[in-house]
């Protein structure tokens, strides 16, 4: 399996090189030359596998530069810290099925991918004796999951940018109370999109990137998408055992990474296993406008109770655009140059093709809070606001097939929204207890590339003893 750039400007590479590269050097996103597909025989052989064994099988389809034993060790180490034996269990809640993705160490779906990615980084650095400086932006959950994945690891420093005052208080504390010497939190005076743009500018400065061995933990890193493919397949099997041969998924998304993993899973499984992907956005609706009207254009970011989705430039969109443009790298490069210049792409001519993969709706703040309240009252089940966006979209767009809704975070991480919905505080799990009393460390900087670059330069690791 070889990996290429969506913009066609790099030599193909093996999986581990793709992981360490992160963002392609031509500014594009890395993805496989081809997407594998399994037949009905392989599908049948997978149906009773544990999450860990299924992960080994799926990862093995995309990785041929690591041994089976190395992949097995990576998987076991990555999911040892999850509190549920099934890693990502499925629960029936009324007419819907909830895929719980919040049983990892930071209680968010990002743990599924970032525990694996941290161990992949550590493996390569152990093999080479080298070092790296991870630079990433977060709208909330990515930061704490990435920090937990590499805190204290030899040869790695991590710099996480988050929008000052625009995450939930718990999300901010999960990041800033980690005091390991290799962890650096940066609160920027701006939005997540500002932080994401700064990170991409740092990676596109090839001299700076090479000098400081930059590594990517955002979903621009292919390994993150790959790790998330597993839980789509795993939850499909859960419903197959219940007698369903075809399912829909409802995915709350802002950066297009999680739902792109669903797109890959749909291509991996035999036709019809995954029928529709319901793309659910909050009031920051660039992706809904794209699906429904072909309008991929930037608007102002609106703060909501689901801050991890308060995004107007979806970094993984380019990967889907590559397939939408029939793998025409030159056309993708032209599209992205146009978008960078104008902030808009008119893709209305491709709406019928998009409709084969996605349906979409945008969910308002009022609908989000009402959904948390309704589901709690009707089923004694508590959603966080991001998951509520997905459930609301599923209720609106559900068809004849069962719908699996992705629950992306524990509700305790968003206490204000939950309190507003149900009139009381959510019980605090042990992983979050006492955060407010812990020492916190964070640097507040302007949302300026040179300012952030200088900070990274001053605190970067530049070698190993």
C-alpha positions in Angstrom: 0.0 0.0 0.0 1.5 3.3 -1.1 0.4 6.8 -0.1 0.1 9.9 -2.3 -1.0 13.5 -2.0 -4.4 14.9 -3.1 -2.4 17.5 -5.1 -0.1 15.0 -6.9 3.2 16.8 -6.0 5.0 14.1 -4.0 6.5 10.7 -4.6 4.5 7.9 -3.2 5.5 6.6 0.3 4.9 3.8 2.7 2.5 4.1 5.7 5.0 5.0 8.4 6.5 7.7 6.2 3.0 9.1 5.6 2.4 9.1 9.4 5.5 11.0 10.1 5.0 13.4 7.2 1.5 14.5 8.3 0.7 17.2 5.8 2.1 16.5 2.3 5.0 18.7 1.3 3.0 20.0 -1.7 0.3 21.3 0.7 -2.1 18.5 0.0 -3.4 15.7 2.2 -2.0 12.2 2.2 -4.2 9.2 1.4 -3.9 5.7 -0.1 -3.3 5.3 -3.8 -6.3 2.9 -3.8 -9.0 2.1 -1.1 -9.2 -1.6 -0.4 -12.5 -3.4 -0.5 -13.4 -6.7 1.1 -15.6 -9.4 -0.2 -18.5 -11.2 1.5 -16.2 -14.1 2.6 -13.9 -11.7 4.4 -16.9 -9.9 5.9 -18.2 -13.2 7.3 -14.8 -14.0 8.9 -14.8 -10.6 10.7 -18.3 -10.7 12.2 -17.4 -12.1 15.6 -14.0 -10.4 16.2 -13.3 -8.3 19.2 -12.6 -4.6 18.6 -8.9 -5.2 19.0 -8.8 -8.1 16.5 -10.9 -6.2 14.0 -8.6 -3.2 14.3 -5.6 -5.4 13.5 -7.4 -6.8 10.4 -8.4 -3.4 9.1 -5.1 -1.7 9.8 -3.3 -4.6 8.1 -5.1 -3.8 4.9 -3.6 -0.3 4.8 -0.1 -1.0 6.3 2.5 -3.3 4.7 5.6 -1.8 6.2 4.9 -3.0 9.8 4.8 -6.6 10.8 1.6 -8.3 12.1 3.2 -8.5 15.5 4.0 -4.8 15.5 0.5 -3.9 14.5 -0.9 -6.2 17.2 1.3 -4.6 19.9 0.3 -1.1 18.8 -3.4 -2.0 19.0 -3.1 -3.6 22.4 -1.2 -0.7 23.8 -3.5 1.9 22.3 -6.7 0.6 23.7 -5.5 -0.7 27.1 -6.5 2.6 28.7 -10.2 2.4 27.6 -12.7 1.8 30.3 -15.1 -0.4 28.4 -14.1 -3.9 27.2 -15.7 -3.3 23.8 -13.8 0.0 23.4 -16.6 1.6 21.4 -19.9 -0.1 22.6 -23.3 0.4 20.9 -26.4 1.1 23.0 -30.0 1.1 21.8 -31.8 4.3 22.8 -35.4 4.4 21.6 -35.4 3.9 17.8 -31.8 4.8 17.4 -28.5 3.2 18.2 -25.8 5.2 20.0 -22.1 4.3 19.2 -20.3 5.4 22.4 -16.9 6.8 21.5 -16.1 8.4 24.8 -14.6 5.5 26.9 -11.0 6.6 26.4 -8.7 8.4 28.8 -10.0 11.9 27.9 -13.6 10.9 27.3 -13.8 11.9 23.7 -13.8 10.1 20.3 -10.4 11.6 19.5 -8.8 9.1 21.9 -9.6 6.2 19.5 -7.2 7.7 16.9 -4.8 9.6 19.0 -3.8 6.8 21.3 -2.8 4.9 18.2 -1.0 7.9 16.6 1.0 8.6 19.7 2.2 5.0 19.8 3.1 5.1 16.1 5.2 8.2 16.7 7.0 6.6 19.6 7.7 3.4 17.6 9.3 5.3 14.7 11.4 7.5 17.0 12.5 4.4 18.9 13.5 2.8 15.6 15.4 5.9 14.4 16.7 7.5 17.5 15.3 10.8 16.2 13.0 13.5 17.7 9.9 15.5 16.7 7.9 18.5 17.6 4.2 18.0 17.3 2.2 21.1 16.4 -1.6 20.9 16.3 -4.7 23.0 16.6 -7.8 22.0 18.5 -11.4 23.2 18.7 -11.7 21.3 22.0 -11.2 17.5 22.3 -8.2 16.9 19.9 -5.8 18.8 22.2 -6.3 16.8 25.4 -6.4 13.5 23.5 -3.2 14.3 21.7 -1.5 15.5 24.9 -2.5 12.3 26.7 -1.2 10.2 23.8 2.4 11.7 24.0 2.8 13.2 27.4 6.1 12.2 28.9 7.2 10.3 25.7 10.9 10.6 25.0 12.0 12.6 22.0 8.6 14.4 21.6 7.5 17.9 22.4 3.9 18.8 21.7 2.5 22.3 21.0 -1.3 22.6 21.0 -3.2 25.7 19.9 -6.7 26.3 21.1 -9.0 29.3 20.7 -8.9 31.3 23.9 -12.2 31.2 25.7 -13.9 29.3 22.9 -13.7 25.7 24.3 -15.7 24.4 27.2 -14.1 25.0 30.6 -13.5 21.3 31.1 -11.9 21.0 27.6 -9.5 23.8 28.4 -8.6 22.4 31.9 -8.0 18.9 30.4 -5.3 20.4 28.3 -3.7 23.1 30.6 -3.5 21.0 33.7 -1.1 18.5 32.1 2.2 19.8 33.4 4.7 17.3 31.8 7.8 19.1 30.6 7.2 18.1 26.9 3.6 19.7 26.8 3.0 23.3 25.7 -0.5 24.8 25.5 -1.0 27.9 23.5 -4.3 29.8 23.7 -4.6 32.0 20.7 -6.7 35.2 20.5 -8.9 33.9 17.7 -10.9 31.0 16.3 -10.1 27.4 15.7 -9.9 28.2 12.0 -7.2 30.7 12.8 -5.2 28.1 14.7 -5.6 25.5 11.9 -4.4 28.1 9.4 -1.3 28.8 11.5 -0.5 25.1 11.8 -0.7 24.6 8.0 1.5 27.7 7.5 4.1 26.2 9.8 4.1 22.9 7.9 4.3 24.7 4.5 7.4 26.5 5.7 9.5 23.5 4.6 12.8 24.9 6.1 11.2 25.4 9.5 9.4 22.0 9.2 12.5 20.1 8.5 14.7 21.9 11.1 12.3 21.1 13.9 11.0 17.8 12.6 7.3 18.9 12.8 4.7 16.2 13.3 1.0 16.5 12.8 -1.7 15.2 15.1 -4.7 16.9 13.5 -6.9 14.8 11.2 -4.7 15.9 8.3 -2.7 12.9 9.5 -4.0 9.9 7.6 -3.5 7.6 10.6 -6.2 9.4 12.5 -8.8 8.7 9.8 -7.7 5.1 9.4 -8.1 4.4 13.2 -11.6 5.8 13.0 -12.7 3.5 10.2 -12.6 0.6 12.6 -15.5 1.7 14.8 -17.8 2.1 11.8 -17.2 -1.5 10.8 -17.4 -2.7 14.4 -20.7 -1.1 15.0 -22.1 -2.4 11.7 -21.4 -5.9 12.9 -23.2 -5.2 16.2 -26.4 -4.4 14.2 -25.8 -7.3 11.8 -25.9 -9.6 14.7 -29.3 -8.1 15.5 -30.6 -9.0 12.1 -29.8 -5.9 10.0 -27.7 -6.1 6.8 -27.7 -2.4 6.0 -27.3 0.6 8.3 -27.1 4.4 8.2 -24.8 6.5 10.3 -25.4 10.0 11.7 -22.2 11.9 12.3 -21.8 15.3 14.0 -18.8 16.8 12.2 -17.1 20.1 11.6 -13.7 19.2 10.2 -15.0 16.3 7.9 -12.5 13.9 9.4 -14.9 11.6 11.3 -17.4 11.3 8.5 -14.6 10.8 5.9 -13.6 7.7 7.9 -17.2 6.7 7.4 -16.9 7.2 3.7 -13.8 5.0 3.7 -15.6 2.3 5.7 -18.5 2.5 3.2 -16.1 1.8 0.4 -14.3 -0.9 2.3 -17.4 -3.0 3.1 -19.5 -4.8 0.4 -22.0 -2.5 -1.3 -25.1 -1.8 0.8 -23.7 -2.6 4.2 -23.4 1.2 4.9 -26.3 2.9 3.1 -26.3 6.6 4.0 -24.0 8.9 5.9 -26.0 11.7 7.6 -23.7 14.7 7.9 -24.8 16.7 10.9 -23.6 20.3 11.5 -24.4 22.9 14.1 -25.0 26.5 13.1 -21.6 26.6 11.5 -23.0 24.9 8.4 -20.4 25.1 5.6 -20.6 21.3 5.1 -24.4 21.2 5.1 -24.4 24.0 2.5 -22.0 22.0 0.4 -24.0 18.8 0.5 -27.4 20.4 0.0 -26.5 23.2 -2.4 -22.9 22.6 -3.6 -21.9 25.9 -1.8 -18.6 25.4 -0.1 -18.0 28.9 1.2 -16.6 30.5 4.4 -18.9 32.4 6.7 -18.2 33.8 10.2 -17.7 31.3 13.0 -20.6 31.3 15.4 -19.8 30.1 19.0 -22.2 27.3 20.1 -22.6 24.8 22.9 -20.8 22.2 20.6 -17.5 24.1 20.2 -15.6 21.2 18.6 -17.8 21.8 15.5 -17.4 25.6 15.5 -15.4 25.4 12.2 -15.8 27.0 8.8 -12.8 25.5 7.0 -13.0 21.7 7.1 -9.4 20.5 6.7 -10.4 16.9 5.6 -12.8 18.2 2.9 -9.9 18.0 0.4 -9.7 14.2 0.7 -13.3 13.8 -0.3 -12.9 16.4 -3.1 -10.1 14.2 -4.5 -12.6 11.4 -5.0 -15.3 13.8 -6.1 -12.9 15.0 -8.8 -12.2 11.4 -9.9 -8.7 11.5 -8.4 -7.7 14.4 -10.7 -4.9 15.9 -8.6 -4.4 18.9 -10.9 -8.1 19.8 -10.6 -8.0 19.4 -6.8 -5.0 21.7 -6.6 -6.7 24.3 -8.7 -9.8 24.0 -6.6 -7.9 24.6 -3.4 -6.0 27.5 -4.8 -9.3 29.0 -5.8 -10.7 28.5 -2.3 -7.6 29.9 -0.7 -8.0 33.1 -2.8 -11.8 33.6 -2.7 -13.0 31.6 0.3 -15.6 29.8 -2.0 -16.0 26.9 -4.3 -19.1 26.4 -6.4 -19.6 22.6 -6.6 -23.3 22.7 -7.4 -22.7 20.7 -10.6 -21.6 17.7 -8.5 -24.6 17.7 -6.1 -26.0 14.5 -7.5 -22.8 12.6 -7.0 -22.5 14.0 -3.4 -26.0 12.8 -2.7 -24.9 9.2 -3.3 -22.6 9.5 -0.3 -24.3 12.1 2.1 -27.4 13.7 3.3 -27.1 16.6 5.6 -28.9 19.1 7.9 -27.8 21.9 10.2 -29.0 21.9 13.8 -29.7 25.1 15.7 -28.7 25.9 19.3 -32.3 25.6 20.4 -32.7 22.2 18.7 -29.5 21.0 20.3 -30.5 21.8 23.8 -34.0 20.5 23.2 -32.7 17.2 21.9 -30.6 16.7 25.1 -33.7 17.3 27.2 -36.0 15.2 25.1 -33.7 12.1 25.0 -33.0 12.4 28.7 -36.7 12.7 29.5 -37.8 9.9 27.2 -35.0 7.4 27.6 -33.0 8.4 30.7 -29.9 8.8 28.5 -27.7 11.8 28.5 -26.1 13.3 25.4 -23.4 15.9 25.1 -24.3 18.7 22.7 -22.2 17.4 19.8 -23.8 14.0 20.0 -27.2 15.7 20.3 -26.6 17.4 16.9 -26.2 14.0 15.4 -29.2 12.5 17.1 -31.4 15.5 16.0 -30.2 15.1 12.4 -31.0 11.3 12.6 -34.5 12.0 13.8 -35.0 14.4 10.9 -33.4 12.4 8.1 -33.9 8.7 9.2 -35.1 6.4 6.5 -36.1 2.7 6.6 -32.8 1.4 7.9 -31.5 1.6 11.5 -29.4 4.6 12.3 -26.2 4.5 14.3 -25.5 7.9 15.9 -22.0 8.7 16.9 -21.7 9.9 20.5 -18.5 11.8 20.4 -17.9 13.0 24.0 -19.0 12.4 27.5 -21.7 14.8 28.6 -19.7 15.9 31.7 -17.3 17.7 29.4 -20.1 20.2 28.5 -21.7 20.8 31.9 -23.2 24.2 31.0 -25.2 22.9 28.0 -26.4 19.8 29.9 -27.4 21.9 32.9 -29.4 24.2 30.6 -31.1 21.2 29.1 -32.0 19.1 32.1 -31.9 21.6 35.0 -29.1 19.9 37.0 -25.4 19.2 36.9 -24.2 16.0 35.3 -22.4 13.5 37.5 -18.6 14.1 37.2 -16.7 10.9 36.2 -13.4 10.2 38.0 -11.3 11.3 35.0 -12.6 14.8 35.3 -13.0 15.1 39.1 -10.9 17.9 40.7 -9.7 19.5 37.4 -10.5 23.0 38.7 -8.2 22.6 41.7 -5.2 21.5 39.7 -2.3 23.7 38.7 -2.7 25.0 35.1 -0.2 26.2 32.6 -0.9 28.0 29.3 0.6 30.7 27.1 -1.8 33.2 25.6 -0.6 34.5 22.2 -2.0 36.5 19.3 -3.3 34.4 16.4 -0.2 35.3 14.3 2.0 32.8 12.5 5.3 34.5 13.3 4.4 34.8 17.0 3.6 31.1 17.3 6.6 30.1 15.2 8.9 32.0 17.5 7.3 30.4 20.6 7.8 26.9 19.0 11.4 27.8 18.1 12.1 28.8 21.7 10.7 25.7 23.2 11.3 23.0 20.6 13.3 19.9 21.2 16.2 19.8 18.8 17.9 16.5 19.5 18.1 13.6 21.9 20.7 12.9 24.5 
